[in-house]
Amino acid sequence: MNSLNPFSYLKEDESNDLKKNKGKKKYQKKQYILMIKKQILNQIIYQNQFDASSTINLFIGMQVSRDGVFRHFQTLDNLSFGYNQQQIEKVVEDKHYGLVNIVFEKNSQAPISDLSEAIKFLSSNPNIPFQQIFDLLQKLYYFKEVVQAQIEKLEINQALLSQKEAETQIFLQNFQQILFNYHQTNQFKMYWYSVFRINYQIQNTEIIHTGFSKAYLELLGIDSDTLSQIFLRGKKVDLIRNSIDISLLTLQGLQLLGQSLEGQCSPVVTQIVTFDGFPLTITQQKTYSCLLEIQNEQFKYNDFGYNIVEVDVNTKDLQQLIEYRQRISERCGDIKIEDLIKRELSYLFEDVEYSIKSQNFIEKFYSDNINQLKCIEEEKSQIFKNRRCSYRQVNK
């Protein structure tokens, strides 16, 4: 009977058109997801190119690779993940403070190499200001030798080490209160921190733990689980794509070290790429920096220290990032960015065959992330409005 009905052909044509449109949209969605996944892959693939045996570890958390890339962990910890000299003990999410903490093992530092070997590799890189780095390393090496000489005057025994551990616990309790006070007035701010000390057993500086605010991780496009994958599996990811820029940022960070000790520190502007492939300019500035001073005969040196570094991004750039992720959300459907990145990291980290066509993703994409970034944007707008309101017209 339907064959005698002329409208049945129209309905069949409409049905075919709908199927074609659905198929086209499905294909476009699939292609768009592939594009995003390739961006993520390009961002994290560097970890497969890194050879740990090709690096030289130096004092005070510095590292030089054989191709002349210069790193300082307290400068790069929030931009280069997994390059630390120490072993990771655990990654802890602190929901009360809105932080993800990286806790390092004590006395687990990699063997320290001779400075001359590092100088040889640095001098082979024509793209970095070798003389500036050389002069800086000499100053830091002298500082390290003076501190080590003072430590060697002491009798390093179990009683002294136990005393230093007790002092460390007191210091950490004080820092926790400082962090609590900071968090109370900066809940939506993006920041990271590091806590460090002089370890008398290994006679070198040692990072106790670092932490990243969830707002900062939202900006990068990752969550605590993804960060844990990177650290606990010993993988390495650079958000700075140019190795020359890594060396230059290290140099700048070490040059500003003296400023931070005096309570003054200039902002540092850096070009990065987020985990989902969005180029972004961030500004970093130390807001709190402290080295607790301990008097020892004629020389005064420091056993403990911490840095709290605020991360800022231009409002326009932040809006573009939100729009970028909204477009992904609209085109990809209900897929969550953290799950997307986590899955792609898992393929690489487990060393299984990487399937760029895999489409088995968990629900939601970016929705929570976008909401968090909008909160940051609103906070920045409110601060700007308050500053404008504080200005007063002065009659001439």
C-alpha positions as CSV (number, residue, x, y, z in Angstrom):
1,M,0.0,0.0,0.0
2,N,2.8,2.4,0.8
3,S,4.1,2.0,-2.8
4,L,0.9,3.5,-4.0
5,N,1.2,6.5,-1.7
6,P,3.2,9.3,-3.5
7,F,4.1,10.9,-0.1
8,S,5.9,7.7,1.0
9,Y,8.7,8.5,-1.4
10,L,9.0,12.0,0.0
11,K,9.2,10.5,3.5
12,E,11.9,8.0,2.4
13,D,13.9,10.9,0.8
14,E,13.6,13.0,3.9
15,S,14.6,10.0,6.0
16,N,17.6,9.4,3.8
17,D,18.6,13.1,4.0
18,L,18.3,12.9,7.8
19,K,20.5,9.9,7.8
20,K,23.0,11.6,5.6
21,N,23.1,14.7,7.8
22,K,23.5,12.6,10.9
23,G,26.2,10.6,9.2
24,K,27.9,13.8,8.1
25,K,27.7,15.4,11.6
26,K,29.0,12.1,13.2
27,Y,31.9,12.1,10.7
28,Q,32.7,15.8,11.4
29,K,32.5,15.2,15.2
30,K,34.9,12.2,14.8
31,Q,37.3,14.2,12.7
32,Y,37.3,17.1,15.2
33,I,38.0,14.7,18.1
34,L,40.9,13.3,16.1
35,M,42.3,16.8,15.6
36,I,42.1,17.6,19.3
37,K,43.7,14.2,20.2
38,K,46.5,14.9,17.8
39,Q,47.1,18.2,19.5
40,I,47.2,16.4,22.9
41,L,49.6,13.8,21.4
42,N,51.9,16.5,20.0
43,Q,52.0,18.2,23.4
44,I,53.0,15.1,25.4
45,I,55.0,13.1,22.8
46,Y,58.2,14.8,23.9
47,Q,58.3,12.5,26.9
48,N,59.3,9.6,24.5
49,Q,62.2,11.6,23.2
50,F,63.8,12.3,26.6
51,D,66.7,10.1,27.7
52,A,67.4,10.3,31.4
53,S,70.9,8.9,30.9
54,S,71.8,12.0,28.8
55,T,71.4,14.5,31.7
56,I,73.8,15.8,34.3
57,N,72.4,16.7,37.7
58,L,74.0,19.6,39.5
59,F,73.7,21.2,43.0
60,I,70.7,23.3,44.1
61,G,68.2,21.6,41.8
62,M,69.9,22.3,38.5
63,Q,70.2,20.0,35.5
64,V,71.9,20.1,32.1
65,S,71.2,17.8,29.2
66,R,73.8,16.7,26.7
67,D,72.2,18.9,24.1
68,G,72.8,22.0,26.3
69,V,69.3,22.5,27.8
70,F,69.6,24.2,31.2
71,R,67.0,23.5,33.9
72,H,66.3,24.7,37.4
73,F,63.5,22.9,39.1
74,Q,62.3,25.7,41.4
75,T,61.9,27.9,38.3
76,L,60.3,25.3,36.0
77,D,58.3,23.0,38.3
78,N,55.0,24.3,37.1
79,L,55.9,24.1,33.4
80,S,58.1,21.1,33.0
81,F,56.7,18.0,34.8
82,G,58.7,15.0,35.7
83,Y,62.3,16.2,35.4
84,N,63.0,16.3,39.1
85,Q,66.2,15.0,40.7
86,Q,64.3,13.3,43.5
87,Q,61.9,10.4,43.6
88,I,58.1,11.1,44.1
89,E,56.7,9.5,47.2
90,K,53.0,10.4,46.5
91,V,50.6,12.8,44.9
92,V,47.9,14.0,47.3
93,E,44.8,16.0,46.5
94,D,44.0,18.5,49.3
95,K,40.3,19.5,48.8
96,H,40.3,21.8,51.8
97,Y,43.0,24.1,50.2
98,G,42.1,23.3,46.6
99,L,45.6,22.0,45.9
100,V,47.3,19.0,44.4
101,N,50.5,18.3,46.4
102,I,53.6,16.4,45.1
103,V,55.5,14.9,48.0
104,F,59.1,13.9,47.4
105,E,61.0,11.1,49.1
106,K,63.7,12.2,51.5
107,N,67.4,11.5,50.7
108,S,66.4,10.3,47.2
109,Q,68.4,12.8,45.1
110,A,70.2,11.6,42.0
111,P,74.0,11.6,42.0
112,I,75.5,15.1,41.5
113,S,77.9,15.5,38.6
114,D,81.0,17.6,38.3
115,L,80.4,21.2,37.2
116,S,83.0,21.0,34.4
117,E,81.1,18.3,32.6
118,A,78.0,20.5,32.6
119,I,80.0,23.5,31.3
120,K,81.2,21.4,28.4
121,F,77.6,20.6,27.3
122,L,76.4,24.1,27.8
123,S,79.2,25.6,25.7
124,S,78.2,23.3,22.8
125,N,74.8,25.0,22.5
126,P,75.2,28.2,20.3
127,N,71.7,29.4,21.0
128,I,72.0,30.2,24.6
129,P,73.9,33.1,26.4
130,F,76.7,30.8,27.6
131,Q,78.8,33.5,29.3
132,Q,75.9,34.6,31.5
133,I,75.0,31.1,32.5
134,F,78.7,30.3,33.1
135,D,79.1,33.4,35.4
136,L,75.9,32.5,37.3
137,L,76.9,28.9,37.8
138,Q,80.3,30.0,39.2
139,K,78.5,32.2,41.8
140,L,76.1,29.5,42.7
141,Y,78.9,26.9,43.0
142,Y,80.8,29.2,45.3
143,F,77.6,29.6,47.5
144,K,77.2,25.8,47.5
145,E,80.9,25.3,48.5
146,V,80.6,27.7,51.4
147,V,77.4,26.1,52.7
148,Q,78.9,22.6,52.4
149,A,82.1,23.7,54.2
150,Q,79.9,24.9,57.1
151,I,78.0,21.7,57.2
152,E,81.2,19.7,57.2
153,K,82.3,21.5,60.4
154,L,79.4,19.9,62.2
155,E,79.5,16.3,63.4
156,I,76.9,14.6,61.2
157,N,75.4,12.0,63.5
158,Q,72.0,10.6,64.2
159,A,71.3,13.1,67.0
160,L,71.9,16.0,64.6
161,L,69.8,14.5,61.8
162,S,66.9,13.8,64.3
163,Q,67.1,17.5,65.4
164,K,66.9,18.7,61.8
165,E,63.9,16.4,61.2
166,A,62.2,17.9,64.2
167,E,63.0,21.4,62.9
168,T,61.6,20.4,59.5
169,Q,58.3,19.4,61.1
170,I,58.0,22.8,62.9
171,F,58.8,24.6,59.7
172,L,56.1,22.7,57.8
173,Q,53.5,23.5,60.5
174,N,54.3,27.1,60.2
175,F,54.1,27.0,56.4
176,Q,50.8,25.2,56.5
177,Q,49.4,28.2,58.5
178,I,50.9,30.6,55.9
179,L,49.3,28.6,53.1
180,F,45.9,28.6,54.9
181,N,46.0,32.4,55.4
182,Y,46.9,32.8,51.7
183,H,44.2,30.5,50.5
184,Q,41.5,32.3,52.6
185,T,41.9,35.5,50.5
186,N,43.0,33.9,47.2
187,Q,40.6,31.0,46.6
188,F,40.2,31.6,42.9
189,K,43.8,32.6,42.2
190,M,46.1,30.4,40.1
191,Y,49.4,29.7,41.9
192,W,51.9,27.1,42.8
193,Y,54.4,26.7,45.6
194,S,57.5,24.9,46.6
195,V,59.0,24.0,50.0
196,F,62.7,23.2,50.4
197,R,65.5,22.7,52.9
198,I,69.1,21.9,53.3
199,N,69.5,18.2,53.8
200,Y,72.4,17.6,56.1
201,Q,72.6,13.9,55.2
202,I,73.0,14.4,51.4
203,Q,74.6,17.9,51.9
204,N,72.5,19.6,49.3
205,T,69.2,21.4,48.9
206,E,66.1,19.2,48.8
207,I,62.6,19.9,47.8
208,I,60.1,18.7,50.5
209,H,57.0,19.1,48.4
210,T,55.4,21.3,45.8
211,G,51.8,22.1,45.2
212,F,49.5,23.4,42.4
213,S,46.2,25.2,42.8
214,K,43.3,23.5,41.1
215,A,42.6,26.8,39.3
216,Y,46.0,26.6,37.7
217,L,45.6,23.0,36.7
218,E,42.2,23.9,35.2
219,L,44.0,26.5,33.1
220,L,46.4,23.8,31.8
221,G,43.5,21.4,31.1
222,I,44.4,18.6,33.5
223,D,43.2,17.2,36.9
224,S,44.9,15.6,39.8
225,D,44.6,12.1,38.3
226,T,46.3,13.1,35.1
227,L,49.1,14.9,37.1
228,S,49.6,11.7,39.1
229,Q,50.0,9.7,36.0
230,I,52.9,12.0,34.8
231,F,54.7,12.0,38.1
232,L,54.2,8.5,39.5
233,R,55.0,6.8,36.1
234,G,58.2,8.8,35.8
235,K,57.1,10.5,32.5
236,K,58.1,14.0,31.4
237,V,56.1,16.8,29.8
238,D,57.2,20.2,28.8
239,L,54.6,23.0,28.3
240,I,57.4,25.2,26.9
241,R,57.9,23.9,23.4
242,N,61.2,25.5,22.6
243,S,64.2,24.1,24.4
244,I,66.1,27.4,24.1
245,D,63.2,29.2,26.0
246,I,63.6,26.6,28.7
247,S,67.2,27.5,29.2
248,L,66.5,31.3,29.1
249,L,63.7,31.0,31.6
250,T,66.0,29.0,33.9
251,L,68.6,31.8,33.6
252,Q,66.0,34.5,34.3
253,G,64.6,32.6,37.3
254,L,68.1,32.2,38.9
255,Q,68.9,35.8,38.3
256,L,65.7,36.9,40.1
257,L,66.6,34.7,43.0
258,G,68.4,37.5,44.7
259,Q,65.4,39.8,44.3
260,S,63.1,37.3,45.9
261,L,65.4,37.2,49.0
262,E,65.0,40.9,49.3
263,G,61.2,40.7,49.1
264,Q,61.2,42.2,45.6
265,C,60.7,40.1,42.4
266,S,59.9,41.2,38.9
267,P,57.2,39.3,37.0
268,V,58.3,36.7,34.5
269,V,56.3,36.4,31.2
270,T,56.4,32.9,29.5
271,Q,54.9,31.4,26.4
272,I,53.4,28.0,27.0
273,V,51.0,25.5,25.3
274,T,48.2,23.9,27.4
275,F,47.7,20.2,27.5
276,D,45.0,20.5,24.8
277,G,47.2,22.5,22.5
278,F,46.2,26.1,23.1
279,P,49.1,28.6,23.0
280,L,49.0,30.9,26.0
281,T,51.0,33.7,27.6
282,I,51.3,33.5,31.4
283,T,52.8,35.9,33.9
284,Q,54.4,34.5,37.1
285,Q,55.4,36.5,40.1
286,K,56.6,35.4,43.5
287,T,54.3,36.9,46.2
288,Y,55.8,35.1,49.2
289,S,59.4,34.0,49.4
290,C,61.2,33.2,52.6
291,L,64.5,31.6,53.7
292,L,64.6,31.0,57.5
293,E,68.0,32.2,58.7
294,I,70.1,30.2,61.1
295,Q,73.2,31.8,62.5
296,N,76.3,29.6,62.5
297,E,79.5,31.2,63.7
298,Q,80.7,33.8,61.2
299,F,78.5,32.7,58.2
300,K,74.8,33.0,58.1
301,Y,72.9,30.5,55.9
302,N,69.5,29.1,55.6
303,D,68.1,25.7,56.4
304,F,64.5,26.1,55.1
305,G,62.7,28.1,52.5
306,Y,59.4,28.4,50.5
307,N,58.1,30.2,47.5
308,I,54.5,31.0,46.6
309,V,54.2,32.0,42.9
310,E,51.0,33.5,41.5
311,V,50.2,32.8,37.8
312,D,48.2,35.3,35.8
313,V,46.8,35.4,32.3
314,N,45.5,38.3,30.2
315,T,41.7,38.5,30.4
316,K,41.5,38.5,26.6
317,D,43.6,35.4,26.4
318,L,41.5,33.7,29.1
319,Q,38.4,34.5,27.2
320,Q,39.8,33.0,24.0
321,L,40.8,29.9,25.9
322,I,37.2,29.6,27.2
323,E,35.8,30.1,23.7
324,Y,38.3,27.5,22.3
325,R,37.1,24.9,24.8
326,Q,33.5,25.8,24.3
327,R,33.9,25.1,20.6
328,I,35.4,21.8,21.4
329,S,32.6,21.0,23.8
330,E,29.9,21.9,21.2
331,R,31.6,19.9,18.4
332,C,32.6,16.9,20.4
333,G,29.5,16.5,22.5
334,D,29.4,15.1,26.0
335,I,33.1,14.3,26.5
336,K,35.2,15.5,29.4
337,I,38.6,17.0,28.6
338,E,40.3,15.5,31.6
339,D,39.1,12.0,30.6
340,L,40.3,12.7,27.0
341,I,43.8,13.7,28.0
342,K,43.9,10.9,30.7
343,R,43.1,8.3,28.1
344,E,45.7,9.5,25.6
345,L,48.3,9.7,28.3
346,S,47.4,6.2,29.3
347,Y,48.0,4.9,25.8
348,L,51.5,6.4,25.7
349,F,52.5,5.6,29.3
350,E,51.4,2.0,29.2
351,D,53.4,1.5,26.0
352,V,50.6,-0.2,24.2
353,E,49.7,0.4,20.6
354,Y,48.5,4.0,20.3
355,S,45.1,4.1,18.6
356,I,44.3,7.6,17.4
357,K,40.9,6.4,16.3
358,S,39.7,5.2,19.7
359,Q,36.4,6.8,20.5
360,N,35.5,5.2,23.8
361,F,35.4,8.3,26.0
362,I,33.7,9.0,29.3
363,E,30.8,11.4,29.4
364,K,31.1,15.2,29.5
365,F,33.8,17.3,28.0
366,Y,35.1,20.6,29.4
367,S,31.9,21.6,31.1
368,D,33.4,21.7,34.6
369,N,36.6,23.1,33.3
370,I,34.9,26.0,31.5
371,N,32.8,26.8,34.6
372,Q,36.0,27.0,36.7
373,L,37.7,29.3,34.1
374,K,34.7,31.5,34.1
375,C,34.9,31.9,37.9
376,I,38.6,33.0,37.4
377,E,37.5,35.4,34.7
378,E,34.8,36.9,36.9
379,E,37.3,37.2,39.8
380,K,39.7,39.1,37.5
381,S,36.9,41.4,36.3
382,Q,35.8,42.2,39.9
383,I,39.4,43.0,40.9
384,F,39.7,45.3,37.9
385,K,36.4,47.1,38.8
386,N,37.5,47.5,42.4
387,R,40.7,49.1,41.3
388,R,38.8,51.5,39.0
389,C,36.4,52.4,41.8
390,S,39.3,53.2,44.1
391,Y,40.5,56.0,41.8
392,R,39.4,59.5,42.7
393,Q,39.0,62.5,40.5
394,V,41.3,65.3,41.5
395,N,40.3,68.9,40.6
396,K,43.1,71.1,39.4
